[in-house]
């Protein structure tokens, strides 16, 4: 061996066969999660926002309302 040659490990190949196929393992079948009942499905977000603002609870003008705010709204309105 000369000082300019590189001794690659046998598993390191610079040539990849065009017949080589890489296959990812197939995971075990996982059942879909059961649907959950959302606390947000039966509330009017405009009413929740207006109530939260009147109570001094910070809420955004748009986007998702935090579940704890909706829970507090529901508690205050007997839902």
N, C-alpha and C positions, 0 to 999 in steps of 0.2 A: 504494500500500500504506500502510495506517495503522500506527501504532505498536502496535496491539493485535492485528493479524493475524499468524499464524504461517505461514511459507512452508515447507511440508513438501516433502521430496524426492519426485519423482514415484513412486518405488517404495514410499513409505510411505503406506499407505492406512488410513484409519480405518474403512472399510467392507470387510467380507470377504464375498465372494460365497458364497451357500449351495451353489453348484455347484462350488466349489473343493474339490479333493481333494488331500491331501498324501500322497505316496507315498514310502516309504523305499526306497533302492536295495537290490536283492537281492544279497547277497554271492555270490561264486563258491562252488560246491559244494566243501565241505571234507570229505574222508573222515574217518570216525571213527578215533580212535587205536586202535592194536593193543592188545589186553589184555596186561597185564604180569603176571608171576609175582610174587606178593607173598611177602615173607619172613614175614609174619604168619599166613598161611593154615594152616600146619601146626604151630603151636605153641600150647600151652595157656597162656593169659595168666596164670592163677593160678600155674603153675609158674615162669613167667618172672619174675613179681613176687616170688615167694618167693626165687628164686635171686638176683635183683638186690638185694633187701634184705640177704640173707646176705653179699653181696659189698660192701655199703656203697654201692651205686649208688642214687641217689635215683629213685624211681618213685612215681607217684600211686596212691592206693587204687582209683581208677576211671579210666576213659577209655583213650585210645590210649597204647600203650607206644611209646616212640621207637624208630625202626628201628635205631639204633646199639646200643641195649640188646638188642634181639632178635638182632642179628648177633653180639654178644658172647656171648649165651646159646647160640646155635647153635655158635659156635666152641668154647665150653667143653664142649659136649655132643656134639661130633663130628657135628653135623648139616650 
